[in-house]
Amino acid sequence: MTSTPKTVVLADSRWAGHHQTYLFELSAGLLRCGARVILLCPYPELIRERLTAAGYDASSEKLGTVVFQSSNRSFLSKSRDHDPLTTAVRWHRTGRLIRKFEAARGWKADIVFFPYLDSYLRFLPLSIVPEILLGLPWSGLYFRNHHLATSRSRLTLAAKGDYLLRSSSCRSVCVLDERFNDRIAEISHKTVIDFPDMTDETPPVEEVPEAAKIRTKAAGRKIIGLISMERRKGLVTLLRAAVAAYEAREPWFFVATGPMLRDTFTVEEIAYCEEVKGRIQRGEIDNLYFNTNGNRIPDGAVYNSVFTSFDVVWAAYEEFEGSSNALTKASIFKIPVVASAGQCIGSRVEQFKMGTTFPERDVMGCIEAIRRILRTDTAKEHVPDFDGYYARHSRTRLDAILGELMAQEA
């Protein structure tokens, strides 16, 4: 007699940025582990298409889909992402959609996993809420937990929703940044799992037009590259470093491409970006590919084609405490990284010798950090542990964690 496979719900009402990658990777991992998946997200059929294209059996018998779109802005203040009502409504809608799907398909969900747990925590400290509104065992990936580094205020913990983790139906708490595991375990009384910062590992396709254009413009110079331009990713520092490198006659070529999220920058920063763009257009600078009109580059073969055109990956985040799967991509394709010192990213780059770091926003420190990466004598002494980093953030580790999660509900 064949046992019924475990049925896992993945629920995430967000879609931009990394959310699509995580929905794809988690769905793929669960299918590899023999589970059935109920996928609640804004465009689940797009995830099904990606899975099928990647060779997975994502038929309706293996993957059930439900369109789940929820306001990601506070009902009370449009400048905020969350409030107590928004978060409670999200729990309620998730539970209702799951029950409706179960009734229609005859499936029974065993556990719910939230790829972005933060949306289900904020401003909702009552640990009984999941039992009332969801009624299923659950776990999830907690991204923004960095307040735990300094705060022990009960008010802060309540506002962040950390006390919700004490829910009797919560099975575990997964995190990308392992620095606060003891504190989360102390608050939640749950197992805390170091979760891989996954990325799409699809080999790059034959060089895509943008990658070819970058290589042509670089004309043999070493390429330092950033995909997706946001303030937190240190774009302005990259531009300043490119200008300084040009003036110092360094044989380097800088790349900033993908979408530019203009609303993340100050007015002064946008003005500087436009100034640099003008200098490129006038031919005053020829060591910078700065595509401010770029569209989102979908993760996978196309993204990886552009990514692997780089000789150095730019990961010099600013005022950012979390993890980045740019390091995972760098470990897969064995490309060194230049990063801001400190916090999660800088600490990992130094721990695994994946590149060099410099003080945040220090342009001349950045120039020297790139010099150290590209210096051949340093390369002989500085052996990066790309394989060690990848082992912690691979699909193999993901499958092991998902297998353990499902085993809890045996």
Secondary structure, DSSP 8 states (H G I E B T S, - for coil): ------EEEEE----TTHHHHHHHHHHHHHHHTT-EEEEEES-HHHHHHHHHHTT----TTTEEEEE-----S-SS-TT-S--HHHHHHHHHHHHHHHHHHHHHH-----EEEETTGGGGTTT---TTHHHHHT-S-EEEEE---GGGGT---HHHHHHHTGGGGG-TTB-EEEES-GGGHHHHHHHH-SEEEE-----------S--HHHHHHHHHHTT-EEEEEEEE-GGGTHHHHHHHHHHHHHTT-SEEEEEEEEE-GGGS-HHHHHHHHHHHHHHHTTS--SEEE-TT-----TTHHHHHHHTT-SEEEE--SS--S--THHHHHHHHT--EEEESSHHHHHHHHHTT-EEEE-TT-HHHHHHHHHHHH-HHHHHH----HHHHHHHSSHHHHHHHHHHHHHTT-
